[in-house]
Amino acid sequence: MLDKAIKIECYQNMANYKKPSSIQVQESFKLPPYSTVIGMIHKVCDFKEYKPMQISIQGNSKSSLTDMFTRYFFGIKYDPTRHLLWAKNDNSFDGITRGLGYAELIVDVDLIIHVIPEDESLFDIILNGLKKPLVFPALGRHEDILRIDKIDTVELEDTKEIELNNDAYIPIDILNKSKNRGNTAGTIYNLNKVFAINEKTNIRYWKEKVKVKYIKSGEEFHFKEFIKKEKNSDLGLFLA
């Protein structure tokens, strides 16, 4: 692993990081999952296939609210007497029903994201892609624009002690190295990370997940093994 990382300090006014299991209301994770961040990086760098990378995600938000949006339903055979819109489905057509949906929006999100590509030659490509993105960066929905406030290259070093100053996703395999792992409150998620592309449909699908615990700020960790932190800083990294 490289002893340096790309550090992104960024902000979103409102965002929805949709939980795949939510139906009636599009519930949101409090922080963007790995798949969302990796997808954004691939988009701004115009990568056409998956580039392996390690990601650390932490941050804070102020509150959340529920908003309405236009929702479209598929899967019913097109009937011109009941459907205004249609979509092609193999050799027939599906009718499209339009209605109202509700989405949970996370408000005033401040994020700190660290990125370490497995291929060292991609480090500067990703760094430059984030500084001069080919398209506007977004996390969550297409309209959830990401304001990048600062991008740095930071040196890393080993540590066995971390004070958590931000909410964070901590992979379970890292948490298991902590002496106090059994006493740390949080929510466990299986988050999408690695994607592949279906050759027939050219659509991405997620093939690897990371089991993490979402933990609020204020916790102190003492690890049995070394993990990474920023050099000359107390900011720890929880790479997955």
C-alpha positions in Angstrom: 0.0 0.0 0.0 1.1 3.5 -0.7 2.2 5.7 2.2 0.2 8.6 0.8 -3.4 9.3 0.0 -5.6 11.7 -1.9 -7.6 13.7 0.7 -10.9 15.3 -0.4 -12.6 17.8 1.8 -16.1 18.5 0.4 -19.6 19.6 1.2 -23.2 18.9 0.1 -26.2 21.1 0.9 -28.6 18.2 0.7 -28.1 14.6 -0.5 -29.8 11.2 -0.6 -27.5 8.2 -0.4 -30.3 5.7 -1.0 -30.5 2.5 1.0 -31.2 -0.3 -1.5 -33.8 -1.9 0.7 -36.0 1.3 1.1 -39.2 1.2 -0.9 -42.0 3.5 0.2 -39.6 6.3 1.3 -36.1 6.5 -0.2 -34.2 6.3 3.1 -30.6 7.5 3.1 -27.4 6.4 4.7 -25.8 9.2 6.9 -22.6 9.0 4.8 -22.2 8.1 1.1 -21.3 4.4 0.7 -18.2 3.2 -1.0 -20.0 2.5 -4.3 -21.2 6.1 -4.5 -17.8 7.6 -3.9 -16.1 5.1 -6.3 -18.7 5.8 -9.0 -18.1 9.5 -8.7 -14.3 9.1 -9.1 -14.8 6.9 -12.1 -17.2 9.4 -13.6 -14.9 12.5 -13.2 -11.9 10.6 -14.4 -13.8 8.9 -17.3 -12.7 5.4 -16.3 -14.5 2.8 -18.5 -13.8 -0.2 -16.2 -13.4 -0.7 -12.5 -10.1 0.6 -11.0 -9.4 -1.0 -7.6 -8.9 1.5 -4.8 -9.1 1.8 -1.1 -11.5 4.4 0.4 -12.0 5.9 3.8 -15.2 7.9 4.4 -16.0 10.1 7.4 -17.9 13.3 8.0 -20.8 15.0 9.8 -24.2 16.4 9.0 -26.6 18.8 10.6 -30.0 17.2 10.2 -32.3 15.4 7.8 -35.7 16.1 6.2 -38.2 14.4 3.9 -39.0 15.8 0.4 -41.3 14.8 -2.5 -40.1 13.8 -5.9 -41.7 12.5 -9.1 -41.6 8.8 -9.2 -42.0 6.5 -12.2 -43.3 2.9 -12.0 -42.6 0.2 -14.7 -43.5 -3.4 -15.2 -47.1 -3.2 -16.5 -47.8 -3.9 -20.2 -48.5 -0.6 -22.0 -52.2 0.4 -22.3 -52.8 3.6 -24.2 -56.0 4.2 -22.2 -54.2 4.4 -18.8 -50.5 5.2 -19.6 -49.2 8.5 -21.0 -45.6 7.2 -21.4 -44.0 3.9 -22.4 -40.6 2.2 -22.5 -39.4 -0.6 -24.8 -39.0 -4.0 -23.1 -37.7 -6.7 -25.5 -40.3 -7.1 -28.2 -43.1 -5.2 -26.4 -43.7 -2.0 -24.4 -44.1 -1.3 -20.7 -46.4 1.4 -19.5 -45.0 4.1 -17.2 -47.0 5.3 -14.3 -46.1 8.6 -12.8 -46.7 9.5 -9.2 -45.3 11.0 -6.0 -42.4 9.6 -4.0 -40.7 10.6 -0.8 -36.9 10.8 -0.2 -35.0 11.4 3.0 -32.4 14.2 2.5 -29.3 14.6 4.6 -28.7 18.3 5.3 -25.3 20.2 5.4 -23.0 17.3 4.9 -19.3 17.9 5.5 -17.2 14.9 4.2 -13.5 13.9 4.4 -12.7 11.2 1.9 -9.3 9.5 1.4 -8.5 7.6 -1.8 -5.6 5.2 -2.4 -5.6 3.5 -5.8 -4.0 0.0 -5.9 -2.3 0.9 -9.1 0.2 3.6 -8.1 0.3 5.0 -11.7 -3.4 6.1 -11.3 -2.6 8.3 -8.3 -1.9 11.5 -10.2 -4.7 10.7 -12.8 -7.3 10.6 -10.0 -5.8 13.6 -8.3 -6.0 15.7 -11.5 -9.4 14.3 -12.4 -10.8 15.5 -9.1 -9.1 18.9 -9.5 -10.3 19.3 -13.1 -13.4 17.0 -13.4 -14.8 16.2 -16.8 -18.3 16.5 -15.4 -19.6 18.1 -12.3 -19.1 15.8 -9.3 -22.1 14.5 -7.5 -22.7 12.0 -4.7 -26.0 10.3 -4.3 -28.5 11.4 -6.9 -27.5 13.0 -10.2 -28.6 16.4 -8.8 -26.8 16.1 -5.5 -23.9 18.2 -6.5 -20.6 17.9 -4.6 -18.7 21.1 -3.7 -15.0 20.2 -3.4 -13.4 22.6 -1.0 -9.9 21.2 -0.8 -7.8 18.4 -2.4 -4.5 17.5 -0.9 -1.9 14.7 -1.1 -1.3 13.6 2.5 1.5 11.4 3.9 0.5 8.4 6.0 2.0 6.7 9.0 1.1 3.8 11.4 -0.7 4.3 14.7 -2.5 2.2 17.3 -4.6 5.0 18.9 -7.3 7.0 17.2 -9.8 9.5 18.6 -12.8 9.6 16.3 -13.6 13.3 15.6 -16.1 12.6 12.8 -18.8 10.0 12.1 -17.2 7.3 10.1 -17.6 3.9 8.4 -15.2 1.5 10.1 -14.8 -1.9 8.4 -15.4 -4.8 10.7 -12.0 -6.3 10.0 -10.4 -3.0 11.3 -12.8 -2.8 14.2 -11.9 -6.4 15.3 -8.3 -5.1 15.8 -9.6 -2.7 18.5 -9.4 -3.6 22.1 -12.8 -2.0 22.9 -14.7 -3.3 19.8 -17.4 -4.9 21.8 -18.3 -1.7 23.6 -18.6 0.5 20.5 -22.2 1.4 19.6 -23.1 1.8 15.9 -25.1 0.4 13.0 -23.7 -2.5 10.9 -24.1 -2.3 7.1 -23.1 -4.4 4.1 -22.0 -1.6 1.7 -21.5 -2.1 -2.1 -18.0 -1.5 -3.2 -16.6 -3.4 -6.3 -18.6 -3.2 -9.5 -18.5 -5.0 -12.8 -20.2 -4.2 -16.2 -22.7 -6.5 -17.8 -21.4 -7.1 -21.4 -24.9 -7.5 -22.8 -26.6 -4.5 -21.2 -23.5 -2.3 -20.5 -25.0 -1.8 -17.0 -23.0 -1.8 -13.8 -23.7 -4.4 -11.1 -22.1 -4.7 -7.7 -20.3 -7.9 -7.0 -18.4 -7.2 -3.7 -19.6 -5.7 -0.4 -17.8 -4.5 2.7 -19.2 -5.1 6.1 -18.8 -1.9 8.2 -20.1 -0.3 11.4 -21.3 3.3 11.2 -20.0 4.9 14.4 -20.7 8.4 15.7 -17.8 10.8 16.6 -16.4 10.9 20.1 -15.2 7.3 20.4 -11.5 6.5 21.2 -9.9 3.4 19.8 -6.8 1.4 20.9 -5.8 -1.1 18.3 -3.8 -4.3 18.7 -2.3 -3.8 15.3 -1.3 -0.8 13.3 -3.8 1.2 11.1 -3.1 4.3 9.0 -3.4 7.9 10.1 -2.4 11.2 8.5 1.2 12.2 9.3 1.4 15.3 11.5 -2.3 15.0 12.2 -4.6 13.0 14.5 -7.0 12.1 11.7 -7.3 8.3 11.3 -8.1 6.4 8.1 -10.4 3.4 8.0 -9.6 2.0 4.6 -11.8 -0.5 2.8 
